[in-house]
Amino acid sequence: MKKILLFVSVLFLGISLTSCDIFSPAETTTTTEELTADTENYIEISTASELEAIDMTKSYILMADLNLSGIEWIPLGTYDIPYLGNFDGNNHTISNVTITSDQSVYNGLFGRVSGNIQDLTLTNVSIIFETDFLTYVGGLAGFTEGNVENVTVTGVIDVNNTLSNSYVGLLIGLSQAPIDALTTVIDFKPNTILNNSVSGTITLDSDNVPFIGGMIGKTFNSNVANNYSETVITVRLDEYLGYIGGFIGDNYGGLLYGYEDDIDDVNIYIENNVSISDITVTIDKKDVSVGGFIGNNHSGFNRDNYCESEIHILGNVEATTTLNIGGYIGENWISQVNNTVTVYNLTISIDSDYINNNALFIIGGDFSEADFQHNYVACLSDDIDVSDLAGLSEITSADYESSTFFSDTMLWETEQINKILN
């Protein structure tokens, strides 16, 4: 008998409702008939008005560069009716995507997406608004269950959320693998976020729980590979804790754990990515998990990633405040971290007595026995001794500025090395 992931889905649905809100609708669901998508036939798009009018069940190919200047953009796809088709950018550019008010719970060029998006460039994205409701924000999409490949985003996201949770990344707010009640262990495939690039700034003023990543705010059983992110992130936390990462704010990759006897590989991978970030977080006596690469990591397999970051922690703390700050991961639960390079500078302008002892290493708060193998770190803010830490070695600028180190020691491909050194 095929084992169905129903139990796992229900289990993490409960977790999601309390910590992620990923299934909480923005509007009352009115759709009663299941929609089906045509993913075989592609309709050509050549104008902004044609893009605005796309059918959520059709597939499209972009035939020209589009300038959306002067348009208050309404995201494509809602909670009730997500975009189900495939969208081929055909290596064209859409410029000046502008959102100046809270148009939807899902904000971006696309709102909520269940289809696939590929080969698209977005330039001068500007998403700046205030809200008091749950919000998902990404330059490309607020929320996606599909694959995203070869997409480039440059721009600015600036959100003031006065009441509810926020999921924010320059590419995607939240990425989640598609699962339904009939999904079997054998059939399950994570969605893939592959060969994408982002650069720009994210600013969030939050009075509730934020999940903020340079590329993706939160990943939920998604395979994220061969991406490049270069971002400046500024976050103010007030009432609740926060998860902030230079690449991903919060990652969960353990859906298949427990099925080792049924499939060859239960791991969902975050791999071969390059992240460069400058992160400033101001707190007011609240807990926070900040990582140069991932803010909070729960399960899954991190390997062959490069992380370079400046981390600045400001504000006020008290005796009950917990700070999980790491050059690579802020807070970690049950994961493997192999063959990574972490280069970071840490500035903490608050009482250091409240910081977990591992703050100067690659993981700030490790609440499980993480599997570390063949990881390298350069901490620019302090001289550290890593001789007693299994699976971790200290390196200098002579190493991480050398293509030879990456090719011979890390065994990385030329494409990834060029992303780092260039």
C-alpha positions in Angstrom: 0.0 0.0 0.0 1.2 3.5 -0.9 1.8 5.6 2.2 0.0 8.9 2.0 1.4 12.1 3.4 -2.0 13.0 4.9 -0.9 12.6 8.5 2.1 14.8 7.9 0.1 17.4 6.1 -2.4 17.6 8.9 0.3 17.8 11.5 2.1 20.7 9.9 -1.1 22.4 8.9 -1.6 22.8 12.7 1.9 24.2 13.1 1.4 26.5 10.1 -1.8 28.0 11.4 -0.1 29.0 14.7 3.3 30.0 13.5 3.0 30.7 9.8 -0.6 31.4 8.9 0.1 30.0 5.4 -3.4 28.6 5.0 -5.3 31.5 6.5 -7.4 33.2 3.8 -7.5 36.9 3.3 -11.0 36.7 1.9 -14.0 34.4 2.3 -13.5 31.4 0.0 -16.3 31.5 -2.6 -14.9 29.1 -5.2 -16.9 25.9 -5.3 -15.8 24.4 -8.6 -12.2 23.1 -8.9 -10.3 24.9 -11.7 -8.0 23.2 -14.1 -5.1 24.7 -16.0 -4.0 24.5 -19.6 -0.2 24.1 -19.3 0.3 22.9 -22.9 -0.8 25.8 -25.0 0.8 29.2 -24.5 -0.9 32.5 -25.3 1.4 35.4 -26.5 1.5 38.6 -24.4 2.9 41.9 -25.8 1.3 44.7 -23.8 0.7 45.7 -20.2 -3.1 45.5 -20.7 -2.8 41.9 -21.9 -0.8 41.1 -18.8 -3.3 42.7 -16.5 -6.1 40.6 -18.1 -4.6 37.1 -18.1 -6.8 34.1 -17.3 -5.8 32.3 -14.1 -6.1 29.0 -15.8 -4.2 29.7 -19.0 -0.4 29.6 -19.8 1.4 32.6 -21.4 4.6 33.6 -23.1 5.9 37.1 -23.0 6.8 38.5 -26.5 8.1 41.9 -25.6 9.6 44.0 -22.7 6.9 45.7 -20.7 7.0 49.0 -18.8 4.3 49.2 -16.1 5.2 52.8 -15.1 2.1 54.7 -14.0 0.1 51.6 -13.2 -0.9 50.8 -9.6 -0.3 47.1 -10.0 -3.0 44.6 -8.9 -1.2 41.2 -8.2 -2.2 38.3 -10.5 -3.8 35.5 -8.4 -5.7 35.6 -5.2 -6.4 33.2 -2.3 -9.7 32.1 -4.0 -8.3 31.9 -7.5 -4.5 31.5 -7.7 -2.6 31.6 -10.9 -2.6 28.0 -12.1 -1.0 28.2 -15.5 2.7 28.4 -16.6 4.3 31.8 -17.3 7.3 32.0 -19.7 9.0 35.3 -19.6 10.9 34.3 -22.7 13.9 36.2 -21.4 12.1 39.5 -21.5 11.9 42.3 -18.9 9.0 43.8 -17.0 10.0 47.1 -15.4 8.4 49.4 -12.8 6.1 47.0 -11.0 4.6 49.4 -8.4 2.4 48.7 -5.4 1.7 51.6 -3.1 -1.2 50.3 -1.1 -2.2 46.9 0.4 -3.8 45.4 -2.7 -4.0 41.9 -1.4 -2.8 39.6 1.3 -0.5 38.4 -1.6 1.6 41.2 -3.1 4.0 41.1 -6.0 3.8 40.9 -9.8 1.9 37.7 -8.9 -0.2 37.3 -5.8 -0.7 33.6 -5.2 0.7 31.1 -7.8 0.3 27.4 -8.2 1.8 27.2 -11.6 5.4 27.7 -12.8 7.3 30.8 -13.7 10.5 31.0 -15.7 12.9 33.1 -17.7 11.8 36.6 -16.6 13.5 39.8 -15.4 11.8 42.3 -13.1 13.5 45.7 -12.7 12.8 48.7 -10.5 10.2 46.8 -8.5 8.7 49.2 -5.8 6.4 47.7 -3.2 5.7 50.2 -0.4 2.6 50.1 1.7 1.2 49.9 5.2 -1.1 47.1 6.4 -2.7 45.7 9.5 -3.3 42.3 8.1 -1.4 39.1 7.3 0.8 39.8 4.3 3.0 37.9 1.9 5.3 40.1 -0.3 7.7 39.2 -3.0 8.9 41.1 -6.1 7.8 38.1 -8.2 5.1 36.6 -6.0 3.7 36.8 -2.5 3.1 33.1 -2.3 4.0 30.2 -4.6 3.5 26.4 -4.7 5.0 26.1 -8.2 8.6 26.1 -9.6 10.4 29.4 -10.2 13.4 29.3 -12.5 15.7 31.8 -14.1 14.0 34.9 -12.7 15.9 38.1 -11.8 14.4 40.8 -9.5 15.8 44.2 -8.6 14.0 46.7 -6.4 12.7 47.9 -3.1 10.2 46.4 -0.6 9.1 48.6 2.3 6.3 47.4 4.5 4.8 48.7 7.7 2.6 46.0 9.3 0.9 47.3 12.4 -0.9 44.2 13.5 -0.2 40.8 11.8 2.5 38.5 10.5 4.6 39.3 7.4 6.4 37.0 4.9 8.8 39.1 2.8 11.5 38.3 0.3 12.7 40.1 -2.8 11.8 37.0 -4.9 9.0 35.3 -3.0 7.2 35.9 0.3 6.5 32.2 1.0 7.4 29.2 -1.1 5.6 25.9 -0.3 5.6 22.5 -1.9 2.2 21.4 -3.3 0.5 18.7 -1.1 -3.0 17.4 -1.0 -4.8 14.7 0.9 -3.9 12.1 -1.7 -0.2 12.9 -2.1 1.9 9.8 -1.4 5.4 9.5 -0.1 6.6 8.1 -3.5 4.9 10.8 -5.5 5.8 13.8 -3.5 8.1 16.3 -5.2 9.2 19.6 -3.6 8.7 22.6 -5.7 12.0 24.1 -6.9 13.4 27.6 -6.7 16.3 27.4 -9.2 18.8 29.7 -10.9 17.3 33.0 -9.7 18.9 36.3 -8.8 17.8 39.2 -6.6 19.3 42.5 -5.5 17.8 45.4 -3.6 16.5 46.4 -0.2 13.9 45.2 2.2 12.6 47.4 5.1 10.0 46.1 7.5 8.4 47.8 10.5 6.7 45.0 12.3 4.3 44.8 15.3 3.9 41.0 14.9 5.9 38.0 13.7 8.0 38.7 10.6 9.7 36.1 8.4 12.2 38.1 6.3 14.7 36.7 3.9 16.8 38.5 1.2 15.5 36.0 -1.4 12.5 34.2 0.3 10.7 35.0 3.5 9.8 31.4 4.3 10.3 28.1 2.6 8.2 25.1 3.4 9.5 21.9 1.9 11.0 23.7 -1.1 14.2 22.8 -2.9 16.2 26.0 -3.3 19.3 25.7 -5.5 21.8 27.7 -7.5 20.5 31.2 -6.6 22.2 34.5 -6.0 21.0 37.1 -3.5 22.5 40.5 -2.7 20.4 42.5 -0.3 20.2 45.1 2.4 17.6 44.2 5.1 16.4 46.6 7.8 13.8 45.3 10.4 12.3 46.9 13.5 10.6 44.4 15.9 8.1 45.6 18.5 5.6 43.2 20.0 6.7 39.8 18.9 9.7 37.7 18.0 11.2 37.6 14.5 13.0 35.4 12.0 15.4 37.2 9.7 18.0 35.7 7.3 20.2 37.2 4.6 18.9 34.5 2.2 15.8 32.8 3.8 14.0 34.0 6.9 12.6 30.7 8.0 13.1 27.2 6.4 11.3 24.0 7.1 12.4 20.9 5.1 11.4 17.8 7.1 8.2 16.7 5.5 9.7 13.3 4.5 11.4 12.6 7.8 10.2 9.2 9.2 9.8 7.7 5.8 13.4 6.5 5.5 12.2 2.9 4.8 10.0 4.0 1.9 12.2 6.3 -0.2 16.0 6.6 -0.9 16.4 10.2 0.2 14.2 12.0 2.7 16.2 15.2 2.5 14.9 18.5 1.0 17.9 20.6 0.0 19.0 24.2 0.2 22.1 24.0 -1.9 24.7 25.8 -4.2 23.4 29.2 -3.3 25.3 32.5 -2.8 24.0 35.1 -0.4 25.6 38.5 0.4 23.7 40.7 2.8 23.7 43.6 5.2 21.2 43.0 8.0 20.2 45.5 10.7 17.6 44.5 13.3 16.3 46.8 16.0 14.5 45.0 18.8 12.5 46.1 21.9 12.9 43.4 24.5 11.7 40.7 22.2 13.2 37.4 21.0 14.9 37.3 17.6 16.7 34.7 15.4 19.0 36.3 12.9 21.3 34.4 10.5 23.5 35.6 7.8 22.0 32.9 5.6 18.8 31.6 7.4 17.1 33.1 10.4 15.5 29.9 11.6 16.2 26.5 10.1 14.1 23.4 11.0 15.1 20.1 9.3 16.3 19.7 5.7 19.8 19.6 4.3 22.0 22.7 3.8 25.0 22.1 1.6 27.5 23.9 -0.7 26.2 27.4 0.2 28.2 30.6 0.4 27.2 33.2 2.9 28.7 36.6 3.4 27.0 39.1 5.8 27.2 42.2 8.0 24.9 41.7 11.0 24.0 44.7 13.2 21.8 44.2 16.3 20.4 47.3 18.0 17.8 48.1 20.6 16.8 47.1 24.1 16.8 43.7 25.9 15.7 42.3 29.2 16.4 39.1 31.3 13.8 37.1 29.3 15.0 38.1 25.9 16.6 35.4 23.8 18.9 36.3 20.9 19.9 33.6 18.5 22.4 35.2 16.2 24.7 33.2 13.9 26.9 34.0 10.9 25.1 31.2 8.9 21.9 30.2 10.9 20.3 32.1 13.8 18.3 29.2 15.2 18.6 25.6 14.3 16.5 22.5 14.8 17.4 19.0 13.4 19.4 19.6 10.2 22.5 18.8 8.3 24.9 21.6 7.3 27.7 20.4 5.1 30.4 22.0 2.9 29.5 25.7 3.5 31.5 28.9 3.7 30.5 31.6 6.1 32.1 35.1 6.1 30.6 37.6 8.5 31.0 40.7 10.6 28.8 41.0 13.7 28.0 44.2 15.6 25.9 44.0 18.7 25.1 47.3 20.4 23.3 45.7 23.3 24.2 43.7 26.5 26.0 40.6 25.2 24.9 38.6 28.3 21.6 37.8 26.5 23.2 36.2 23.5 23.6 32.5 23.1 27.2 31.4 23.6 27.6 30.3 20.0 26.8 33.7 18.5 30.3 34.0 17.1 30.1 30.8 15.2 27.9 29.8 12.3 24.8 28.8 14.3 23.5 31.1 17.1 21.1 28.8 18.9 21.4 25.0 18.1 18.5 23.2 19.8 19.3 19.8 18.3 22.4 17.8 17.4 23.1 19.3 14.0 25.1 17.2 11.6 28.2 19.4 10.7 30.7 18.3 8.2 33.3 20.2 6.2 32.2 23.8 7.0 34.4 26.9 7.0 34.0 30.2 8.8 35.7 33.6 8.8 34.4 35.9 11.6 35.7 39.4 10.9 34.5 40.9 14.2 36.4 38.7 16.7 39.3 36.2 16.8 37.7 32.9 17.4 39.0 29.4 18.1 37.1 26.8 16.2 39.4 23.9 17.0 36.9 22.2 19.3 33.9 22.5 17.0 33.4 19.3 15.0 32.9 19.9 11.3 34.0 23.5 11.4 37.3 25.1 10.4 38.5 28.7 10.4 39.6 30.4 7.2 41.2 33.7 6.3 40.7 36.2 3.4 43.4 34.5 1.5 41.2 31.4 1.3 37.8 32.9 0.6 39.2 35.4 -1.9 40.8 32.6 -3.9 39.2 30.6 -6.7 41.6 27.8 -5.9 40.1 27.4 -2.4 36.6 27.1 -3.8 37.5 24.7 -6.6 40.0 22.5 -4.8 38.8 22.5 -1.2 35.1 23.1 -1.6 34.9 21.3 -5.0 32.5 23.9 -6.3 31.7 24.6 -10.0 33.0 27.6 -11.9 29.6 29.2 -12.1 29.1 29.4 -8.4 32.7 30.5 -7.9 32.2 33.4 -10.3 29.1 34.5 -8.5 31.2 34.8 -5.3 34.3 36.4 -6.6 32.6 38.8 -9.1 
